[in-house]
């Protein structure tokens, strides 16, 4: 991300992330989340057919629902969870945050045809143990927050695309966690793979809207910096700059990831998944 604004200075070193393979599933692990667990998936070694090849985790992209469920089983097996226990709401580029506060709701969204009380929302927060949260992405920024609230671990996973980011999804996620008792200065954030400004050119009207919300440094020559907007909202919400860690991978440049900007609407979704042991 660009850092022309002296007030936006976060960890871009990548030192807090480790690339690994678990049962042939390539993942990026966020190491600074311990004892909580945070992973970002890639697109290889699933079962979906082109153009969703192959580890597509998103039901609502016209991929075969059975293949998507199998991919979620593969991801779950690699991480030690049943697909039926992974909570994954339908996303709509909104500012709505869902709160998983009951074990009865674990696994909501694990099947395409079954509606649940979280749909739609673009972030999830929980302090429930053994309740993995999964959101899906294809260029938008995966934002995972970890911390403590009322002496219990708490996690939040947000889908920060241009529309949801402008609408306040990052700010709302932090607020939901602080309302539960978390200290924003103690929260730790991981920003996963997302489209970078090199591949995110927009028209002047769109650029002006983003510039108005996040300032001039968020747009350079008609190219939007989503992670700049995410970092600014996190800092404004009270997070410490040293607690914001960015995995500096462009999903449009790197073909190990799905990318809406590169491939168009007929593409899959990688995931950000987090849980409390």
ROPADO-966863 format. One record per residue (C-alpha): chain; residue number from 0; residue in three letters; z negated, y negated, x negated. Coordinates in nm, 3 decimals, decimal comma, always signed. Layout:
ROPADO-966863
 chaine num residu      up   north    east
      A NUM    ALA       Z       Y       X
...
//
This chain:
ROPADO-966863
 chaine num residu      up   north    east
      A   0    UNK  +0,000  +0,000  +0,000
      A   1    UNK  +0,051  -0,361  -0,104
      A   2    UNK  -0,252  -0,548  -0,228
      A   3    UNK  -0,130  -0,906  -0,253
      A   4    UNK  -0,435  -1,017  -0,054
      A   5    UNK  -0,730  -1,028  -0,297
      A   6    UNK  -0,964  -0,930  -0,014
      A   7    UNK  -0,782  -0,596  +0,038
      A   8    UNK  -0,877  -0,375  -0,254
      A   9    UNK  -0,932  -0,004  -0,188
      A  10    UNK  -0,911  +0,320  -0,384
      A  11    UNK  -0,543  +0,407  -0,432
      A  12    UNK  -0,601  +0,641  -0,727
      A  13    UNK  -0,580  +0,963  -0,528
      A  14    UNK  -0,875  +1,097  -0,725
      A  15    UNK  -1,065  +1,178  -0,405
      A  16    UNK  -0,794  +1,423  -0,291
      A  17    UNK  -0,702  +1,774  -0,409
      A  18    UNK  -0,381  +1,961  -0,331
      A  19    UNK  -0,433  +2,329  -0,259
      A  20    UNK  -0,285  +2,633  -0,086
      A  21    UNK  -0,477  +2,854  +0,154
      A  22    UNK  -0,295  +3,166  +0,273
      A  23    UNK  +0,041  +3,001  +0,188
      A  24    UNK  -0,047  +2,682  +0,381
      A  25    UNK  -0,017  +2,373  +0,160
      A  26    UNK  -0,294  +2,122  +0,224
      A  27    UNK  -0,451  +1,809  +0,083
      A  28    UNK  -0,832  +1,822  +0,084
      A  29    UNK  -1,040  +1,504  +0,091
      A  30    UNK  -1,321  +1,572  -0,151
      A  31    UNK  -1,537  +1,267  -0,075
      A  32    UNK  -1,617  +1,394  +0,275
      A  33    UNK  -1,866  +1,664  +0,173
      A  34    UNK  -2,056  +1,823  +0,339
      A  35    UNK  -1,800  +1,756  +0,613
      A  36    UNK  -1,444  +1,891  +0,589
      A  37    UNK  -1,121  +1,690  +0,594
      A  38    UNK  -0,768  +1,824  +0,538
      A  39    UNK  -0,412  +1,693  +0,575
      A  40    UNK  -0,132  +1,945  +0,635
      A  41    UNK  +0,230  +1,950  +0,520
      A  42    UNK  +0,537  +2,098  +0,691
      A  43    UNK  +0,604  +2,423  +0,498
      A  44    UNK  +0,538  +2,791  +0,576
      A  45    UNK  +0,513  +2,780  +0,953
      A  46    UNK  +0,728  +2,955  +1,212
      A  47    UNK  +0,907  +2,672  +1,395
      A  48    UNK  +1,286  +2,661  +1,372
      A  49    UNK  +1,497  +2,360  +1,272
      A  50    UNK  +1,467  +2,070  +1,326
      A  51    UNK  +1,093  +2,140  +1,363
      A  52    UNK  +1,073  +2,364  +1,058
      A  53    UNK  +0,830  +2,482  +1,007
      A  54    UNK  +0,455  +2,413  +1,036
      A  55    UNK  +0,493  +2,183  +1,337
      A  56    UNK  +0,155  +2,125  +1,502
      A  57    UNK  +0,273  +1,902  +1,787
      A  58    UNK  +0,334  +2,046  +2,135
      A  59    UNK  +0,513  +1,743  +2,279
      A  60    UNK  +0,824  +1,726  +2,062
      A  61    UNK  +1,041  +1,983  +2,246
      A  62    UNK  +0,958  +2,260  +2,001
      A  63    UNK  +0,887  +2,607  +2,138
      A  64    UNK  +0,524  +2,602  +2,259
      A  65    UNK  +0,469  +2,958  +2,136
      A  66    UNK  +0,580  +2,863  +1,786
      A  67    UNK  +0,351  +2,559  +1,786
      A  68    UNK  +0,057  +2,773  +1,894
      A  69    UNK  +0,135  +3,023  +1,619
      A  70    UNK  +0,146  +2,737  +1,365
      A  71    UNK  -0,196  +2,623  +1,483
      A  72    UNK  -0,319  +2,978  +1,443
      A  73    UNK  -0,187  +2,980  +1,086
      A  74    UNK  -0,359  +2,651  +1,009
      A  75    UNK  -0,680  +2,767  +1,172
      A  76    UNK  -0,678  +3,095  +0,983
      A  77    UNK  -0,632  +2,909  +0,654
      A  78    UNK  -0,933  +2,691  +0,734
      A  79    UNK  -1,153  +2,949  +0,904
      A  80    UNK  -1,112  +2,846  +1,269
      A  81    UNK  -0,954  +2,996  +1,579
      A  82    UNK  -0,673  +2,785  +1,724
      A  83    UNK  -0,851  +2,798  +2,060
      A  84    UNK  -1,147  +2,609  +1,906
      A  85    UNK  -0,940  +2,319  +1,768
      A  86    UNK  -0,963  +2,008  +1,987
      A  87    UNK  -0,637  +1,814  +1,991
      A  88    UNK  -0,566  +1,546  +2,254
      A  89    UNK  -0,226  +1,421  +2,362
      A  90    UNK  -0,149  +1,094  +2,182
      A  91    UNK  +0,018  +0,788  +2,337
      A  92    UNK  -0,002  +0,509  +2,074
      A  93    UNK  -0,306  +0,372  +2,257
      A  94    UNK  -0,637  +0,217  +2,150
      A  95    UNK  -0,842  +0,477  +2,340
      A  96    UNK  -1,106  +0,684  +2,159
      A  97    UNK  -1,229  +1,014  +2,298
      A  98    UNK  -1,581  +1,138  +2,228
      A  99    UNK  -1,645  +1,511  +2,201
      A 100    UNK  -2,015  +1,537  +2,284
      A 101    UNK  -2,032  +1,876  +2,452
      A 102    UNK  -1,956  +2,223  +2,323
      A 103    UNK  -1,792  +2,289  +2,660
      A 104    UNK  -1,501  +2,064  +2,556
      A 105    UNK  -1,435  +2,232  +2,222
      A 106    UNK  -1,072  +2,344  +2,212
      A 107    UNK  -0,940  +2,089  +2,461
      A 108    UNK  -0,568  +2,048  +2,400
      A 109    UNK  -0,531  +2,381  +2,223
      A 110    UNK  -0,281  +2,490  +2,489
      A 111    UNK  +0,013  +2,276  +2,595
      A 112    UNK  -0,003  +2,328  +2,971
      A 113    UNK  -0,376  +2,271  +3,013
      A 114    UNK  -0,479  +1,910  +3,080
      A 115    UNK  -0,815  +1,789  +2,956
      A 116    UNK  -1,040  +1,486  +2,988
      A 117    UNK  -0,937  +1,339  +2,653
      A 118    UNK  -0,568  +1,295  +2,739
      A 119    UNK  -0,434  +1,059  +2,638
      A 120    UNK  -0,617  +0,913  +2,341
      A 121    UNK  -0,537  +0,829  +1,981
      A 122    UNK  -0,871  +0,894  +1,817
      A 123    UNK  -1,154  +1,143  +1,852
      A 124    UNK  -1,517  +1,119  +1,741
      A 125    UNK  -1,781  +1,393  +1,735
      A 126    UNK  -2,117  +1,498  +1,593
      A 127    UNK  -2,081  +1,852  +1,732
      A 128    UNK  -2,084  +2,121  +1,467
      A 129    UNK  -1,799  +2,371  +1,425
      A 130    UNK  -1,570  +2,160  +1,646
      A 131    UNK  -1,252  +2,080  +1,447
      A 132    UNK  -1,062  +1,769  +1,556
      A 133    UNK  -0,684  +1,771  +1,505
      A 134    UNK  -0,444  +1,479  +1,550
      A 135    UNK  -0,074  +1,489  +1,470
      A 136    UNK  +0,151  +1,254  +1,272
      A 137    UNK  +0,508  +1,193  +1,161
      A 138    UNK  +0,483  +0,862  +0,964
      A 139    UNK  +0,182  +0,704  +1,139
      A 140    UNK  -0,136  +0,675  +0,933
      A 141    UNK  -0,396  +0,952  +0,962
      A 142    UNK  -0,738  +0,788  +0,934
      A 143    UNK  -1,044  +1,011  +0,899
      A 144    UNK  -1,395  +0,865  +0,893
      A 145    UNK  -1,711  +1,050  +0,795
      A 146    UNK  -2,075  +0,947  +0,790
      A 147    UNK  -2,411  +0,987  +0,961
      A 148    UNK  -2,540  +0,864  +1,297
      A 149    UNK  -2,896  +0,916  +1,418
      A 150    UNK  -2,958  +1,155  +1,125
      A 151    UNK  -2,663  +1,372  +1,219
      A 152    UNK  -2,319  +1,400  +1,059
      A 153    UNK  -2,040  +1,223  +1,248
      A 154    UNK  -1,662  +1,230  +1,207
      A 155    UNK  -1,375  +1,034  +1,354
      A 156    UNK  -1,001  +1,103  +1,335
      A 157    UNK  -0,754  +0,830  +1,435
      A 158    UNK  -0,377  +0,808  +1,480
      A 159    UNK  -0,282  +0,463  +1,349
      A 160    UNK  +0,081  +0,391  +1,424
      A 161    UNK  +0,214  +0,038  +1,456
      A 162    UNK  +0,141  +0,009  +1,829
      A 163    UNK  -0,200  +0,176  +1,828
      A 164    UNK  -0,300  -0,012  +1,514
      A 165    UNK  -0,210  -0,349  +1,664
      A 166    UNK  -0,392  -0,248  +1,983
      A 167    UNK  -0,712  -0,181  +1,786
      A 168    UNK  -0,742  +0,197  +1,742
      A 169    UNK  -0,907  +0,171  +1,398
      A 170    UNK  -1,152  -0,097  +1,509
      A 171    UNK  -1,237  +0,101  +1,822
      A 172    UNK  -1,296  +0,420  +1,626
      A 173    UNK  -1,541  +0,251  +1,391
      A 174    UNK  -1,714  +0,085  +1,688
      A 175    UNK  -1,750  +0,420  +1,865
      A 176    UNK  -1,917  +0,562  +1,557
      A 177    UNK  -2,146  +0,261  +1,506
      A 178    UNK  -2,241  +0,267  +1,874
      A 179    UNK  -2,359  +0,622  +1,809
      A 180    UNK  -2,582  +0,494  +1,529
      A 181    UNK  -2,360  +0,500  +1,220
      A 182    UNK  -2,389  +0,227  +0,956
      A 183    UNK  -2,034  +0,099  +0,895
      A 184    UNK  -2,119  +0,019  +0,534
      A 185    UNK  -2,195  +0,387  +0,475
      A 186    UNK  -1,886  +0,531  +0,644
      A 187    UNK  -1,623  +0,689  +0,418
      A 188    UNK  -1,254  +0,669  +0,511
      A 189    UNK  -0,957  +0,882  +0,408
      A 190    UNK  -0,604  +0,752  +0,470
      A 191    UNK  -0,359  +1,042  +0,468
      A 192    UNK  +0,017  +1,060  +0,401
      A 193    UNK  +0,219  +0,804  +0,601
      A 194    UNK  +0,536  +0,600  +0,586
      A 195    UNK  +0,526  +0,327  +0,321
      A 196    UNK  +0,692  -0,016  +0,335
      A 197    UNK  +0,987  +0,114  +0,132
      A 198    UNK  +1,096  +0,309  +0,440
      A 199    UNK  +0,964  +0,097  +0,724
      A 200    UNK  +1,203  -0,191  +0,782
      A 201    UNK  +1,185  -0,357  +1,125
      A 202    UNK  +1,346  -0,644  +1,315
      A 203    UNK  +1,201  -0,995  +1,290
      A 204    UNK  +1,034  -0,984  +1,631
      A 205    UNK  +0,843  -0,668  +1,540
      A 206    UNK  +0,761  -0,802  +1,195
      A 207    UNK  +0,630  -1,126  +1,346
      A 208    UNK  +0,398  -0,936  +1,581
      A 209    UNK  +0,255  -0,733  +1,296
      A 210    UNK  +0,227  -1,040  +1,072
      A 211    UNK  +0,042  -1,229  +1,343
      A 212    UNK  -0,212  -0,948  +1,378
      A 213    UNK  -0,270  -0,870  +1,010
      A 214    UNK  -0,148  -1,170  +0,810
      A 215    UNK  +0,149  -1,242  +0,588
      A 216    UNK  +0,068  -0,982  +0,324
      A 217    UNK  +0,114  -0,703  +0,581
      A 218    UNK  +0,492  -0,763  +0,594
      A 219    UNK  +0,726  -0,810  +0,300
      A 220    UNK  +1,095  -0,882  +0,354
      A 221    UNK  +1,089  -0,725  +0,699
      A 222    UNK  +0,903  -0,415  +0,581
      A 223    UNK  +0,571  -0,328  +0,744
      A 224    UNK  +0,273  -0,197  +0,549
      A 225    UNK  +0,078  +0,012  +0,799
      A 226    UNK  -0,194  +0,104  +0,551
      A 227    UNK  -0,256  -0,260  +0,474
      A 228    UNK  -0,332  -0,312  +0,844
      A 229    UNK  -0,557  -0,005  +0,850
      A 230    UNK  -0,749  -0,118  +0,541
      A 231    UNK  -0,790  -0,470  +0,677
      A 232    UNK  -0,934  -0,343  +1,005
      A 233    UNK  -1,168  -0,105  +0,823
      A 234    UNK  -1,295  -0,381  +0,597
      A 235    UNK  -1,332  -0,623  +0,889
      A 236    UNK  -1,534  -0,353  +1,070
      A 237    UNK  -1,782  -0,341  +0,781
      A 238    UNK  -1,666  -0,055  +0,558
      A 239    UNK  -1,711  -0,098  +0,184
      A 240    UNK  -1,384  -0,122  -0,011
      A 241    UNK  -1,501  +0,152  -0,248
      A 242    UNK  -1,543  +0,388  +0,048
      A 243    UNK  -1,178  +0,362  +0,159
      A 244    UNK  -0,957  +0,618  -0,015
      A 245    UNK  -0,578  +0,628  +0,017
      A 246    UNK  -0,357  +0,931  -0,048
      A 247    UNK  -0,051  +0,739  -0,163
      A 248    UNK  +0,231  +0,958  -0,030
      A 249    UNK  +0,528  +0,828  +0,171
      A 250    UNK  +0,614  +1,076  +0,446
      A 251    UNK  +0,969  +0,941  +0,471
      A 252    UNK  +1,037  +0,981  +0,097
      A 253    UNK  +0,863  +1,317  +0,057
      A 254    UNK  +1,046  +1,595  +0,242
      A 255    UNK  +0,735  +1,813  +0,241
      A 256    UNK  +0,629  +1,604  +0,542
      A 257    UNK  +0,774  +1,537  +0,885
      A 258    UNK  +0,911  +1,184  +0,929
      A 259    UNK  +1,028  +1,014  +1,246
      A 260    UNK  +1,179  +0,728  +1,046
      A 261    UNK  +1,383  +0,966  +0,829
      A 262    UNK  +1,477  +1,237  +1,079
      A 263    UNK  +1,465  +1,068  +1,419
      A 264    UNK  +1,286  +1,195  +1,731
      A 265    UNK  +1,379  +1,561  +1,676
      A 266    UNK  +1,116  +1,640  +1,417
      A 267    UNK  +0,773  +1,800  +1,397
      A 268    UNK  +0,422  +1,677  +1,334
      A 269    UNK  +0,179  +1,741  +1,049
      A 270    UNK  -0,191  +1,712  +1,108
      A 271    UNK  -0,520  +1,564  +1,002
      A 272    UNK  -0,805  +1,800  +1,078
      A 273    UNK  -1,176  +1,745  +1,025
      A 274    UNK  -1,498  +1,921  +1,124
      A 275    UNK  -1,871  +1,945  +1,060
      A 276    UNK  -2,008  +2,279  +0,938
//
